[in-house]
Amino acid sequence: MPIKERARDRGQRQARSALSGLSSELREARLAAGLSQAHVAWAAGLTQSRVSRTERGQRLPPRLDELAQHCAALGLRLSLRAYPEGLPVRDAAQLHLLARFRSRLGPGLGWMSEVPIAGHGDLRAWDALLRASETIGVDAETRLRDIQALQRRTELKWRDSGVDKVVLVVAATKHNRAVLREHRLALASTLPLDTGAIMASLGAGEPPRANGIAIL
């Protein structure tokens, strides 16, 4: 199944599941308060039919403002958050960056794409995993943003996955080079080696002597 369809179907399943759970909570809250659907609808500024359909999970997709009003009438607060689950859709730029990196690897380095980190319930993954005498976790970044978050995420994945080395592949854009110039010293504790040392080893089919950043 194409990536677009997989993401769409997963999103629709999540929406149905979330609405089903919320519908049950709204109905139970109304009954516990001893309120009729008509009274909740009046307080929320909605029609009774909308309240009824929401309680039965029949409004997909519902309007967020209506759901918030429905919750408020029952003394509830609607909360929405996004959590990591599975692998994100890769954009063309990131796939191209990984392909460029792979084309410069020497013989003897095994390549696996999108490798989950071992551990029950752990949804993180390396963009690629290289195997030689050591295992090397690879992540690709087309545009650098929060460097502290990136460093922390890399450190935790390195620790939890058990790989020997880590390589961060960064697109050689003006923005990324400026960010790295500003933050390279801070990143050195986690990713000490630069492009030359990293690619010299990997180009020879050997693992680098330490973690590092490859700008390509």
N, C-alpha and C positions, 0 to 999 in steps of 0.2 A: 504494500500500500504506500503511495507517495507520502512524503513528509507532511504536506499541507493537509491531506485527508486524515492522517493519524492525529495531528494536533487538533484539527477541528472536531473529530469524533471524541477525543479525550476531553476536550473542553466542554462539549455538550453533555457528556456523562457526568462531569463534575458539576455542571449547572443543575442538572436534574437531581442529583444527589443532595446538593446544598439546598435547593428549593424544597425538596421533600422533608429534610430535617427541620428547616425553618417553619414550614407549614405546620408540622406537628407541634413545634414549640408555641406558635401563635395560638393554635386551637387550645392547647393545654392551659396556657396562660389566661385565655378568655374564660374557659370553664372554671378555673381555679378562682377567678375574680368574681364569678357569678354574673357575667355580662352576656347580653345577647349580641348577635352579630349586628343587629340594627343599631345598638348603642355604640359599639366599637366603630361602625361605619360613620355614624354621626360625629363622634369625637375626632376621628381621623380625617374627616372631610372627604370620605370615599362613599361609593355606593355599596349597599349591602351585597349585591351580586359580586362585586370585586372582592370584598372581604371573604365571602363564601368560597369563591374560586381559589383565592390564595390559600385558604385553610386546606383546601383539597389538592393543592399543588398543581392547579390547572392553568396557571398564568406563567408561561415560559415564552420569551423572557419577560419577567416583571419589571416595572419601573422602579428604580431605586428610591426615588422620592416617595412613592406610594408605600413601599415596604417600610421605609423609615417612619412615615406617618402612622402606619398600622402598628408598628412596634411602640411608638411613643404613646399611642392611645392605651396601651396595655402596661405602661410603665417600663418598657424595655428600650434598649438602645441598640440599633442595628450597627454591627461591626463587620467590616470587610478587610481581610488581609490575604496576601498571596504568600504561599509557602513553596519551597523547592520540591518538585516532584518530577523525576525523570530528567531526560536530557532536553535542553532547549533546541529550537530549530536553528541550524547553522546557516548564516547568510553566505552569499556567494564570495564576499571578500575574505571571510575566515577560511572557507574551504580552499580558496585560491592560495592563501597564505600557508596553510598546511601542506598543500601540494608542492609549493615552491620549496618549503623546508624539506619535504621528503625527497625531492629530486636531487638534493645536495648530500644525501646520506650515502656513506660508503657501503660496500658489500658486507654481509655478515650481521647487519642490524635488522632484526625482525620488527615488523610494524603491525600494530593492531589499533584500529580506530575506535574512539568512544568507549573506553574501557571503564566499567563501574569500579568504584573502590569497594574492596571486599568488606563485608559486614552486613548483618541483617538490618534492613530498613535504611541503609545509607544510600541516598540517591545521588551522591556526587560521582563524578567520573572525570578521568583524564581525557583530553581531546585525542590523545594518542599515547601508546605505550611502546617503547623500544626495548627490545630484548637482545642482549649480547652476553658478555660475561657478567653484566649487571643489568638491572631493570631501570629504565629511565622514563619518568612521567613527563609528558609534554602537554602544555597548555598554550593556546594561541590567543593573542589579543590584537584586534585590529585598531582599537582606539582605547588608550589608557585613560582611566578616570580616577577613581579613588585609590591611590597608591597604598595607603595604610590597609584598606580592606583587601586589596589584591595580595599584599604581602602576608597578611594574616590567613587568608584563604589558602594560599600556597603552602604556608608552613603547616597548617592543619592537614591538608591533603597528603603532604609528604610524610608527616608523622603517622597518619591513620592508614595509609595505603601500603606502607612497608616497602616502597620503591627505594632503590639505592640513591638515585640522583633525580634532580628536577631541572627541566629546561623550559624557560618561558620564551616563546617565539612572539616577537612584536613586529607589526608592520612598520616599515621604514618610512613613516610620514613625518612631515614637519612638526605636527602637533606632538606625536609620540616622542620624537627626539628631544623636543623642548621639555617635556615632562620628565624624561629620564635624566636629562642634564640637571634638573632641579632636585631630583630625588634619588639619584644613583647611589649616593653615599649611604642613605638609609636602607636601600635594598641590598647593599653589599653583604650584610650579615646573613641574608638568606640566599641570595643569588650573586655570588662574588665574581664569577667569570663573565667576560664580555664575549662579543660575537666571534672575534678571531680565535680565541682559545676553544670555545665551544664547537665551532664548525670545523676547526682543524682536526679535532678528535673524532667527531661524528663523520666527517668526510673520509676519514681513514677506517671507518667501521669500528671505532673503539669508543667506549664511554668516556666522557670528560672526567677530569680529576676531581671536579666539584660541580655544584649547581651553577647555573648561569642564565644569562639573557642573550638571545640571538635576535638581532635586528635584521630583518630581511625585506 
